[in-house]
Amino acid sequence: MALTLIKIPPSVKRGEVFQVFATIGHPMETGFRPGADGKTLPRNIITRLQCRYNNALVFDAEMFPATAANPYVLFHLIGTESGSLRFSWEGDNGFAHHQDVALQVG
């Protein structure tokens, strides 16, 4: 299981724009760097982050080897109704992680 941090406001007003901060602990090895033995370390990156708001896709990012370790993403959403945000990370070697966060809209 990966360590994640997702920050959203505890509640938002209907129609309010709010920030979403998401980060995940991951080494993001590019596949170009030599290891201690001189051999190239195998690539191991997160390739995609998606966010769904009540099952509707609202954010989709493709990541590449140049992305830093422990990638940090910030984006904005509009609060339309209470529900959940589901974050899904996918990567090399079958890596997959999901995190759900509740959103209160008043």
TIVO-2410 file (N, C-alpha, C; in nm, 3 decimals):
# residues 106
REC num residu      c1      c2      c3 atome chaine
REC   1      M   0.084  -0.118   0.000     N      A
REC   1      M   0.000   0.000   0.000    CA      A
REC   1      M   0.089   0.124   0.000     C      A
REC   2      A   0.050   0.223  -0.079     N      A
REC   2      A   0.126   0.347  -0.089    CA      A
REC   2      A   0.075   0.449   0.012     C      A
REC   3      L   0.164   0.535   0.055     N      A
REC   3      L   0.128   0.643   0.146    CA      A
REC   3      L   0.078   0.761   0.063     C      A
REC   4      T  -0.044   0.807   0.090     N      A
REC   4      T  -0.100   0.919   0.017    CA      A
REC   4      T  -0.140   1.031   0.113     C      A
REC   5      L  -0.149   1.151   0.058     N      A
REC   5      L  -0.201   1.266   0.131    CA      A
REC   5      L  -0.291   1.341   0.035     C      A
REC   6      I  -0.417   1.353   0.072     N      A
REC   6      I  -0.514   1.426  -0.008    CA      A
REC   6      I  -0.576   1.531   0.081     C      A
REC   7      K  -0.573   1.656   0.035     N      A
REC   7      K  -0.629   1.766   0.113    CA      A
REC   7      K  -0.737   1.836   0.032     C      A
REC   8      I  -0.857   1.842   0.091     N      A
REC   8      I  -0.967   1.921   0.037    CA      A
REC   8      I  -1.030   1.995   0.154     C      A
REC   9      P  -1.107   2.101   0.128     N      A
REC   9      P  -1.173   2.168   0.240    CA      A
REC   9      P  -1.273   2.074   0.307     C      A
REC  10      P  -1.301   2.093   0.438     N      A
REC  10      P  -1.397   2.006   0.507    CA      A
REC  10      P  -1.537   2.018   0.449     C      A
REC  11      S  -1.571   2.135   0.396     N      A
REC  11      S  -1.699   2.153   0.328    CA      A
REC  11      S  -1.687   2.272   0.234     C      A
REC  12      V  -1.769   2.271   0.129     N      A
REC  12      V  -1.774   2.381   0.033    CA      A
REC  12      V  -1.920   2.416   0.005     C      A
REC  13      K  -1.941   2.538  -0.043     N      A
REC  13      K  -2.076   2.580  -0.083    CA      A
REC  13      K  -2.104   2.531  -0.224     C      A
REC  14      R  -2.229   2.505  -0.252     N      A
REC  14      R  -2.267   2.462  -0.387    CA      A
REC  14      R  -2.221   2.568  -0.488     C      A
REC  15      G  -2.151   2.525  -0.593     N      A
REC  15      G  -2.100   2.615  -0.695    CA      A
REC  15      G  -1.964   2.675  -0.665     C      A
REC  16      E  -1.910   2.650  -0.546     N      A
REC  16      E  -1.780   2.704  -0.506    CA      A
REC  16      E  -1.665   2.626  -0.570     C      A
REC  17      V  -1.564   2.700  -0.618     N      A
REC  17      V  -1.442   2.638  -0.669    CA      A
REC  17      V  -1.351   2.610  -0.550     C      A
REC  18      F  -1.293   2.491  -0.545     N      A
REC  18      F  -1.202   2.458  -0.435    CA      A
REC  18      F  -1.080   2.385  -0.489     C      A
REC  19      Q  -0.971   2.390  -0.411     N      A
REC  19      Q  -0.845   2.326  -0.449    CA      A
REC  19      Q  -0.839   2.183  -0.397     C      A
REC  20      V  -0.780   2.098  -0.477     N      A
REC  20      V  -0.754   1.959  -0.440    CA      A
REC  20      V  -0.603   1.939  -0.446     C      A
REC  21      F  -0.543   1.896  -0.336     N      A
REC  21      F  -0.401   1.864  -0.329    CA      A
REC  21      F  -0.388   1.712  -0.313     C      A
REC  22      A  -0.309   1.649  -0.395     N      A
REC  22      A  -0.290   1.504  -0.384    CA      A
REC  22      A  -0.142   1.470  -0.404     C      A
REC  23      T  -0.090   1.388  -0.315     N      A
REC  23      T   0.047   1.339  -0.331    CA      A
REC  23      T   0.051   1.192  -0.291     C      A
REC  24      I   0.147   1.122  -0.347     N      A
REC  24      I   0.163   0.980  -0.317    CA      A
REC  24      I   0.312   0.950  -0.303     C      A
REC  25      G   0.345   0.867  -0.206     N      A
REC  25      G   0.484   0.826  -0.187    CA      A
REC  25      G   0.522   0.721  -0.290     C      A
REC  26      H   0.615   0.757  -0.379     N      A
REC  26      H   0.658   0.664  -0.484    CA      A
REC  26      H   0.795   0.709  -0.535     C      A
REC  27      P   0.890   0.618  -0.557     N      A
REC  27      P   1.026   0.658  -0.594    CA      A
REC  27      P   1.040   0.715  -0.735     C      A
REC  28      M   0.950   0.681  -0.828     N      A
REC  28      M   0.953   0.731  -0.965    CA      A
REC  28      M   1.092   0.713  -1.028     C      A
REC  29      E   1.136   0.591  -1.040     N      A
REC  29      E   1.266   0.561  -1.101    CA      A
REC  29      E   1.253   0.568  -1.253     C      A
REC  30      T   1.336   0.647  -1.319     N      A
REC  30      T   1.322   0.677  -1.462    CA      A
REC  30      T   1.359   0.563  -1.556     C      A
REC  31      G   1.445   0.474  -1.512     N      A
REC  31      G   1.495   0.369  -1.601    CA      A
REC  31      G   1.620   0.411  -1.676     C      A
REC  32      F   1.674   0.529  -1.645     N      A
REC  32      F   1.795   0.579  -1.710    CA      A
REC  32      F   1.913   0.590  -1.615     C      A
REC  33      R   1.888   0.581  -1.486     N      A
REC  33      R   1.991   0.606  -1.385    CA      A
REC  33      R   2.065   0.477  -1.350     C      A
REC  34      P   2.199   0.484  -1.337     N      A
REC  34      P   2.273   0.365  -1.296    CA      A
REC  34      P   2.263   0.342  -1.145     C      A
REC  35      G   2.260   0.216  -1.107     N      A
REC  35      G   2.260   0.180  -0.966    CA      A
REC  35      G   2.401   0.169  -0.913     C      A
REC  36      A   2.416   0.124  -0.789     N      A
REC  36      A   2.547   0.112  -0.724    CA      A
REC  36      A   2.639   0.015  -0.800     C      A
REC  37      D   2.580  -0.084  -0.866     N      A
REC  37      D   2.659  -0.182  -0.939    CA      A
REC  37      D   2.690  -0.138  -1.083     C      A
REC  38      G   2.644  -0.018  -1.123     N      A
REC  38      G   2.670   0.033  -1.257    CA      A
REC  38      G   2.564  -0.005  -1.358     C      A
REC  39      K   2.477  -0.098  -1.324     N      A
REC  39      K   2.369  -0.138  -1.415    CA      A
REC  39      K   2.252  -0.039  -1.403     C      A
REC  40      T   2.185  -0.018  -1.514     N      A
REC  40      T   2.071   0.074  -1.515    CA      A
REC  40      T   1.958   0.018  -1.429     C      A
REC  41      L   1.906   0.103  -1.340     N      A
REC  41      L   1.793   0.063  -1.256    CA      A
REC  41      L   1.668   0.052  -1.343     C      A
REC  42      P   1.584  -0.047  -1.319     N      A
REC  42      P   1.464  -0.061  -1.402    CA      A
REC  42      P   1.365   0.053  -1.379     C      A
REC  43      R   1.294   0.088  -1.484     N      A
REC  43      R   1.193   0.194  -1.476    CA      A
REC  43      R   1.082   0.151  -1.381     C      A
REC  44      N   1.038   0.245  -1.298     N      A
REC  44      N   0.927   0.221  -1.205    CA      A
REC  44      N   0.861   0.357  -1.177     C      A
REC  45      I   0.762   0.392  -1.260     N      A
REC  45      I   0.696   0.521  -1.245    CA      A
REC  45      I   0.545   0.503  -1.234     C      A
REC  46      I   0.480   0.605  -1.180     N      A
REC  46      I   0.335   0.615  -1.188    CA      A
REC  46      I   0.306   0.675  -1.324     C      A
REC  47      T   0.218   0.612  -1.399     N      A
REC  47      T   0.189   0.656  -1.534    CA      A
REC  47      T   0.059   0.735  -1.546     C      A
REC  48      R  -0.031   0.722  -1.448     N      A
REC  48      R  -0.160   0.791  -1.459    CA      A
REC  48      R  -0.219   0.818  -1.322     C      A
REC  49      L  -0.279   0.935  -1.308     N      A
REC  49      L  -0.360   0.971  -1.192    CA      A
REC  49      L  -0.496   1.015  -1.244     C      A
REC  50      Q  -0.601   0.956  -1.190     N      A
REC  50      Q  -0.737   0.997  -1.224    CA      A
REC  50      Q  -0.813   1.030  -1.096     C      A
REC  51      C  -0.905   1.125  -1.109     N      A
REC  51      C  -0.994   1.158  -0.998    CA      A
REC  51      C  -1.136   1.154  -1.050     C      A
REC  52      R  -1.221   1.084  -0.978     N      A
REC  52      R  -1.363   1.077  -1.011    CA      A
REC  52      R  -1.443   1.141  -0.899     C      A
REC  53      Y  -1.540   1.221  -0.936     N      A
REC  53      Y  -1.629   1.290  -0.841    CA      A
REC  53      Y  -1.765   1.225  -0.860     C      A
REC  54      N  -1.807   1.148  -0.760     N      A
REC  54      N  -1.932   1.070  -0.770    CA      A
REC  54      N  -1.935   0.990  -0.900     C      A
REC  55      N  -1.826   0.921  -0.928     N      A
REC  55      N  -1.807   0.832  -1.043    CA      A
REC  55      N  -1.789   0.902  -1.176     C      A
REC  56      A  -1.793   1.035  -1.182     N      A
REC  56      A  -1.768   1.107  -1.306    CA      A
REC  56      A  -1.621   1.149  -1.310     C      A
REC  57      L  -1.553   1.117  -1.419     N      A
REC  57      L  -1.412   1.153  -1.433    CA      A
REC  57      L  -1.399   1.305  -1.443     C      A
REC  58      V  -1.324   1.365  -1.349     N      A
REC  58      V  -1.308   1.510  -1.346    CA      A
REC  58      V  -1.162   1.553  -1.362     C      A
REC  59      F  -1.068   1.460  -1.349     N      A
REC  59      F  -0.926   1.491  -1.364    CA      A
REC  59      F  -0.855   1.367  -1.412     C      A
REC  60      D  -0.768   1.383  -1.512     N      A
REC  60      D  -0.693   1.271  -1.569    CA      A
REC  60      D  -0.556   1.323  -1.610     C      A
REC  61      A  -0.451   1.270  -1.547     N      A
REC  61      A  -0.314   1.315  -1.577    CA      A
REC  61      A  -0.228   1.195  -1.615     C      A
REC  62      E  -0.155   1.209  -1.724     N      A
REC  62      E  -0.058   1.109  -1.765    CA      A
REC  62      E   0.078   1.155  -1.717     C      A
REC  63      M   0.153   1.066  -1.655     N      A
REC  63      M   0.285   1.101  -1.602    CA      A
REC  63      M   0.395   1.030  -1.680     C      A
REC  64      F   0.514   1.090  -1.676     N      A
REC  64      F   0.627   1.042  -1.755    CA      A
REC  64      F   0.750   1.030  -1.666     C      A
REC  65      P   0.859   0.970  -1.715     N      A
REC  65      P   0.978   0.952  -1.632    CA      A
REC  65      P   1.033   1.080  -1.571     C      A
REC  66      A   1.010   1.196  -1.630     N      A
REC  66      A   1.063   1.321  -1.576    CA      A
REC  66      A   0.987   1.369  -1.452     C      A
REC  67      T   0.878   1.303  -1.416     N      A
REC  67      T   0.801   1.341  -1.298    CA      A
REC  67      T   0.882   1.308  -1.172     C      A
REC  68      A   0.884   1.400  -1.078     N      A
REC  68      A   0.962   1.384  -0.955    CA      A
REC  68      A   0.909   1.270  -0.869     C      A
REC  69      A   0.995   1.220  -0.782     N      A
REC  69      A   0.952   1.122  -0.683    CA      A
REC  69      A   0.844   1.183  -0.595     C      A
REC  70      N   0.757   1.101  -0.542     N      A
REC  70      N   0.647   1.145  -0.456    CA      A
REC  70      N   0.566   1.255  -0.525     C      A
REC  71      P   0.511   1.227  -0.643     N      A
REC  71      P   0.446   1.332  -0.721    CA      A
REC  71      P   0.334   1.402  -0.645     C      A
REC  72      Y   0.330   1.533  -0.662     N      A
REC  72      Y   0.236   1.621  -0.595    CA      A
REC  72      Y   0.154   1.692  -0.704     C      A
REC  73      V   0.023   1.684  -0.693     N      A
REC  73      V  -0.064   1.741  -0.795    CA      A
REC  73      V  -0.164   1.834  -0.728     C      A
REC  74      L  -0.191   1.947  -0.792     N      A
REC  74      L  -0.290   2.042  -0.745    CA      A
REC  74      L  -0.384   2.072  -0.861     C      A
REC  75      F  -0.515   2.065  -0.835     N      A
REC  75      F  -0.612   2.104  -0.937    CA      A
REC  75      F  -0.736   2.159  -0.867     C      A
REC  76      H  -0.827   2.216  -0.944     N      A
REC  76      H  -0.947   2.279  -0.890    CA      A
REC  76      H  -1.072   2.207  -0.938     C      A
REC  77      L  -1.172   2.202  -0.851     N      A
REC  77      L  -1.303   2.146  -0.885    CA      A
REC  77      L  -1.411   2.242  -0.839     C      A
REC  78      I  -1.532   2.219  -0.887     N      A
REC  78      I  -1.649   2.295  -0.842    CA      A
REC  78      I  -1.738   2.201  -0.763     C      A
REC  79      G  -1.774   2.242  -0.642     N      A
REC  79      G  -1.862   2.161  -0.558    CA      A
REC  79      G  -2.005   2.167  -0.609     C      A
REC  80      T  -2.057   2.056  -0.655     N      A
REC  80      T  -2.194   2.053  -0.706    CA      A
REC  80      T  -2.289   1.976  -0.615     C      A
REC  81      E  -2.236   1.872  -0.550     N      A
REC  81      E  -2.317   1.792  -0.459    CA      A
REC  81      E  -2.226   1.713  -0.365     C      A
REC  82      S  -2.278   1.678  -0.250     N      A
REC  82      S  -2.200   1.596  -0.157    CA      A
REC  82      S  -2.176   1.460  -0.218     C      A
REC  83      G  -2.067   1.400  -0.181     N      A
REC  83      G  -2.035   1.268  -0.233    CA      A
REC  83      G  -1.891   1.233  -0.205     C      A
REC  84      S  -1.829   1.165  -0.300     N      A
REC  84      S  -1.691   1.123  -0.278    CA      A
REC  84      S  -1.604   1.154  -0.399     C      A
REC  85      L  -1.477   1.174  -0.367     N      A
REC  85      L  -1.373   1.185  -0.468    CA      A
REC  85      L  -1.291   1.057  -0.460     C      A
REC  86      R  -1.275   0.989  -0.573     N      A
REC  86      R  -1.195   0.867  -0.577    CA      A
REC  86      R  -1.071   0.893  -0.661     C      A
REC  87      F  -0.956   0.879  -0.598     N      A
REC  87      F  -0.827   0.899  -0.663    CA      A
REC  87      F  -0.770   0.762  -0.699     C      A
REC  88      S  -0.724   0.748  -0.823     N      A
REC  88      S  -0.667   0.621  -0.871    CA      A
REC  88      S  -0.533   0.647  -0.936     C      A
REC  89      W  -0.430   0.583  -0.883     N      A
REC  89      W  -0.296   0.591  -0.940    CA      A
REC  89      W  -0.265   0.457  -1.005     C      A
REC  90      E  -0.204   0.459  -1.124     N      A
REC  90      E  -0.160   0.338  -1.192    CA      A
REC  90      E  -0.015   0.358  -1.234     C      A
REC  91      G   0.059   0.248  -1.242     N      A
REC  91      G   0.199   0.261  -1.280    CA      A
REC  91      G   0.258   0.133  -1.332     C      A
REC  92      D   0.389   0.139  -1.350     N      A
REC  92      D   0.464   0.024  -1.399    CA      A
REC  92      D   0.455  -0.093  -1.300     C      A
REC  93      N   0.483  -0.211  -1.352     N      A
REC  93      N   0.491  -0.333  -1.273    CA      A
REC  93      N   0.360  -0.365  -1.200     C      A
REC  94      G   0.248  -0.326  -1.259     N      A
REC  94      G   0.117  -0.356  -1.200    CA      A
REC  94      G   0.078  -0.268  -1.083     C      A
REC  95      F   0.150  -0.158  -1.061     N      A
REC  95      F   0.118  -0.071  -0.949    CA      A
REC  95      F  -0.022  -0.011  -0.966     C      A
REC  96      A  -0.102  -0.020  -0.862     N      A
REC  96      A  -0.235   0.041  -0.860    CA      A
REC  96      A  -0.270   0.076  -0.716     C      A
REC  97      H  -0.322   0.196  -0.696     N      A
REC  97      H  -0.363   0.240  -0.562    CA      A
REC  97      H  -0.485   0.330  -0.576     C      A
REC  98      H  -0.579   0.316  -0.483     N      A
REC  98      H  -0.701   0.396  -0.483    CA      A
REC  98      H  -0.720   0.458  -0.345     C      A
REC  99      Q  -0.775   0.578  -0.343     N      A
REC  99      Q  -0.805   0.646  -0.217    CA      A
REC  99      Q  -0.935   0.722  -0.236     C      A
REC 100      D  -1.027   0.707  -0.141     N      A
REC 100      D  -1.155   0.778  -0.144    CA      A
REC 100      D  -1.157   0.884  -0.035     C      A
REC 101      V  -1.215   1.001  -0.069     N      A
REC 101      V  -1.228   1.112   0.024    CA      A
REC 101      V  -1.370   1.166   0.013     C      A
REC 102      A  -1.435   1.186   0.128     N      A
REC 102      A  -1.571   1.239   0.128    CA      A
REC 102      A  -1.569   1.390   0.110     C      A
REC 103      L  -1.667   1.442   0.037     N      A
REC 103      L  -1.682   1.586   0.015    CA      A
REC 103      L  -1.822   1.627   0.060     C      A
REC 104      Q  -1.830   1.729   0.145     N      A
REC 104      Q  -1.957   1.785   0.194    CA      A
REC 104      Q  -1.985   1.913   0.118     C      A
REC 105      V  -2.099   1.919   0.051     N      A
REC 105      V  -2.141   2.040  -0.019    CA      A
REC 105      V  -2.270   2.088   0.044     C      A
REC 106      G  -2.271   2.217   0.082     N      A
REC 106      G  -2.389   2.271   0.150    CA      A
REC 106      G  -2.450   2.386   0.076     C      A
***
